[in-house]
């Protein structure tokens, strides 16, 4: 009997937070792979803030998810059938397989992984695009130097928690911004940040001045909005502002840019965006170094794994925008 594939498809483009009506749940038979193809049984789905941007129409760094298409998602799984010379049944792999139980692939962008070295979810986090984003954003775009004062927003999240730990490894003083006392405790007690600021508890600009009296040398931004403005108001001379994400703005109908951008001029600072895809030819370099730090206990990996079916994807995605996750958020298909 043919296998049945359950999928989550984009039914409508959201206005603000995604709603149940923006998704459709579909089923179809899993085909046998044609020549040059492989079939993957998906086990773990990466749940990322960037997904909200992929749902919008318009130009971006990747084409938008089309209405009626399976929702784009990075995932890991196991090859169940293969007519591709580079993959065999039983191989554990990573790829952009989408929010579905089975994916048919031509092998492009599919990477073999070794789950004896790390669990599948880690290849979606610290040993995947998340870790590489933190690594290249901080070290290349941010040009981190020993002794820098680094501020990371969204610091308890998947990218932010790794970025802060890399900054510590490289000899920086690291201040993290997160929402709520539990996340702030995780920053200092678990991830080793020097200080944590609860952005919900008071004046962020004042708190940054207290914790970074000589100014912020590198600001790694994951949230945008008012937090970005607070960081710009506290820059050191020749500071570097790294634009990684802006989760506070993803569900807004009118995106808010920094009103005090002239701080960049006054401080002779620069603000630069980047994408991890800019560093494809150096992924091996980054992963080797991150894997070494994890093995030595210098990077703590924190994952929040939700067990469920693909039907649970919309609710799991909403957790990001309610600020409920600490570390990398993953949906494990059961």
N, C-alpha and C positions, 0 to 999 in steps of 0.2 A: 504494500500500500504506500503511495507517495506521501512524503512528509508535508505537513502544512506549515506555512510560514505566516506568523502574525506580525503585523507592521503598524507603525504610527506614521501617518502622512499629514502634511500641512494642508488644512482645509480652507483657511482664510488668513490674511495678514493681520496680526493683532494691532489693536489701537490701545497702547498702554500695556498692562500686564496681559499675558496670554490667558485666554479663557477656554473652557471645555469645548466650545463651538469652533475654536481655531484648529482643532485636531479631528482626524478621522482614523478609525481603527479598521484595518482591512486584513484579509487572509487570501493566500494564494498557494498553489502547490510549489514545492521546491523542485526545480528542473535538474536534470542531469547536466554536468558541465560539458559544454562544447569544447572542441579542440582549443587549447590555450587558456582554458578557464579552470577555476577551482570553486568549490562550495565550502563556506565557512559556517559552522554553528557558533553563533555569537554567545559569549558567556558574560561579558562585562561591557557596559556602555559608559563612556565618559560624559559627564554632565557638566557643561561649561557656560559661563556668562556669555561668551561669544555667540552662542546659539541664538540668543535673542536678536542680535544684529543680522544673522543669516536669514531670519524670517521676514526681514523688511525688503521691499522692492528698492531698486536703485543700485548705483555703482558702489562697490566696496572692494576689499582685497580678494574676495572670492565671489562668484555669482550667487545671487540669492537662491534659497531653496524655492523651487517652483511650486505653485499651488497644485496639489495632487501628488507631489513627489514624496518619497520616504524621507523623513527628517534626517538631515545630515548629522552624523555623530562619529567620533573616533571610537573604536571598539577593539577588543581582543576576543579571540575565539580559537577554535580548533578546526583544521581542514578535515572535512568528512569525505570528500571525493575530489579527485584532481585529474584533469587532462592537461595540466601545465607542467612543463619540464622542470620548473624551479621549485615545485611544491609537491608534497606527498601527503596522503591521508595520515592524520596523526600529528602533523606539524602544528605547533602553537604560533599564532600570528597576530600582528597588529595591523589595522588599516582603517580607512574611513568607510565603515561598513553600513552605517545608518542605524536607525532605531527599528530593528527587526531581529527576528530569531535566526534567520539564515540569510547569508549574502552570497551572491554569485559575483566573482571578480575575475578580471583579466590579469591580475597580479601586479598592476601598476600601483605603486605606493604601499604595497603590502610588505611587511617586514617580519621575518622570523624572530621569535623571542624564546628565551630560555626560562621556563617557569620553575626550573630547579634552583635558579639563583635568586629569584624574587617572584612574589605572587603576581597573578595576572593584573590585578588592580594597580600595582606599582608601575607597570608599563604604561598606564594611562596618566600617571602622576609624576613622581619624582624622576622615574626613568623613562619618561615620555615627553610629550610636547610641553607639559607643565614645567618640568624641571629645566628643559632646554630654554624655555621662555625666560625663566628667572636667571639662568646662567648667562645667556647672551645679552639680555636686556641690561643686566647690572654691570657686567664686566666689559662689554663692547660698547653699547650705546651709552651707558652711564660712566664708563671710563673710571671705575672705582680705584681709589688709591688707599694705601694703608694710612690710617689715621683720619680718614674722612668721617664726617657725621652723616649717617644715612637715615632717611625716614621712609618707611614703607606704609602705604595705605592698603586697606584690605589685607592686613598683615596676617590674619588668621586663616586666610583662604589658601587655595592650592598653590598659586604662584607666589603670593606674598610671603608665606611661611618659609618657602625654600629660598627666596631672594634674601630674606633677612638672615638666614643661617649662612648663606654663602658670603654675605657681607661680613659676618662675624669671623668666618674662617680667614678672610682676606685682611683682617686687622682693623675693621671699622668699628665705630660706635654706632649702635643700631637702635632706633626708636620705632616702634610699631603702633599703628592706629587700627583699632578694632572696636566693635560694638558690643559693650557689655562686660561685666567683671570676669565672667568665666573665660571669655576669649582673651582678655588681657592677662589673666593668670597663665593661660597656656603660652602666651608669647614669652613671658619672662621665665616661667618655671620649666616649661617643656622645650621651647625652641631656643632659649638662651639669649633673647633680646636683652639689651641693657635697660630699656624702659618701655612702658606701654601707656598709651593714651586712649581712654574710652571716649570716643567722639560723641557719645550720647550724653555724657555726664557734665559737660561744661564747655567753656570757650576754648576751642582748639587752637586758635592763634596764640592765646596766652599760654596754654600748656606747651606749645612748641617753643616759645621763647624761654620758658623755664627749663626745658629739657635740652635745648640746643641754643645756649646764650650767644654762641659765636656764629650762629646761622647753620643752615642745612647745606651740605656740600652736594649730596645726591638725594633727589626725591624720586622714588619709584612709585608711580601713580597707577593704581588699579580702579579708582572710583570716580575721579573727576569732580565737577560741581564745587560746592563750598569747601570741601577738603583741599582740592587743588588750589583754590584761592588762598586758603590759610597757609599752605606750604609756600606759595609764591611770596607771601608777605614776610617770610622768615628765611629767605635764601642768603647763603654766604656769597662772597665775591667769587665769580667764575663757577657758580654752581651748575649742575647738570640735572635737568628735569627729564625723566624717562617716562614717556606716555605708553603704558602697556594696555590699559583698559579704562573704562569709565562706567562701571556698573550702576552708579547712581543715576545715570542719564539714559540707560537703555530702554526704559519703559516710559520716558517722558515724551510728550508730543512736541515740545519745544526744547531742544538741547541747550543747556546753559554753558557758555564759555566763560573763561576767567575775565572778570572785569578789570583786574589789576595786573594785566599782562605786562604793563610798563615796568614792573619789577625786574623783568628780564633785562631790560635796557640798563636800568640803574645799577644792577649787580653784575652787568656784563656776563649774564648767564645764558644758557641755551636750553631750549625745550625741543625734544626730538621724539617722534614716534618710531616704532619699529615693529616688525613681524618676525616671528621665529623662522618663517619660511625663507627669510633673507640669508639664513645661515645653514642651508641644507647641506652644503659640502663640508660642514664642520660638525655635524651631529655626532659623529663617532668620538671626536675630541671631547665634546661636552659630556656625553654619556659615560665615557671612561672615567672622567674626573669625578662626576657626581656619584657613580657607582663606588669609586674608591672611598669617597667621603662617607657614604652610607655604610660601607663595610667596616670602616674604622669608628663608627658611631659619632661622626662629626656632623652628620645631618640626620635629624629625627624625621621619619616619615609618618605623617598623620593622614589617615584616610577615613572617610565616612562612607561606608558601604551599605546601601539600602538593598535589601533582597526583595524581589518581586518579579512581575512580568512586564512586557513592553507596555501594557495598559497603564502601568504605574509611572511611566516616564513623565507625563505632564505634571503630576503632583510633585515628583522629585525635582524637576526643573524649577518649580515655584519655590522650593526650599532655598535656592540661591538668592532669590530676590527678597526673601523674608530674612535673610541673614542667619539661617539656621545651621549652616554647615561650618565645621572646622576642618581645615585641610582639604584634600581632594575628595570631591563628591562623585560617587560611582554607583550605578545601578547594576546589581548582579542579577542576571536572569535565572530564575529557578523554575 
